[in-house]
Amino acid sequence: MFCRNCGASIAEGSSICRFCGCKQENVILTQNNDTEKLNYNTLCIVGLIISTLGIFGIVGLIISIIGLRDCKKKNQKGKIIAIVGIVRSFFSTFFEAILIVNILYGIFNVI
């Protein structure tokens, strides 16, 4: 517990601060926020890994977008990871499409 006047740490339930002598009415107990750790969103990490593999670009894109949305909703870490996954997935999907078109052009000489 902390003093309302000087902010010094005092014993729980104290009615007077031993440092400044201020009377402690309406005592407010504070919680340590160290126990509330923000975790990384799993979907953001999975989306980045799949987009890095390169063969499932569209899947990585979808998972990264869902992960980014969940990060914002649940106030979790991983927004940058999701954005990197989205960008990598976009380029991966783009180059996969170019590769497929080139392969089809070479095989069928169609386009």
DAPECOR-V933409 format. One line per field, one symbol per residue. phi: phi as a letter, one per 40 degrees, with the letter a starting at -180 (. if undefined). psi: psi as a letter, one per 40 degrees, with the letter a starting at -180 (. if undefined). burial: # if it has 9 or more other ideal C-beta (glycine too) atoms within 8 Angstrom, else .. Layout:
phi->???
psi->???
burial->???
This chain:
phi->.bcccbgccbcdgccbcccbgccbcfcbcbbccccccccccccccccccccccgcbdcccccccccccccdcccfbchccccccccccccccccccccccccccccccfcc
psi->iihddeeihiihehehhedeehhgifhhhiiheddghhiihdddddddddddddefdddddddddddddddddefiiedddddddddddddddddddddddddddddefd.
burial->#.##...#.#...#..#....#.#...............##.#########....##..#########.##....#.##.######.#########....#..##......
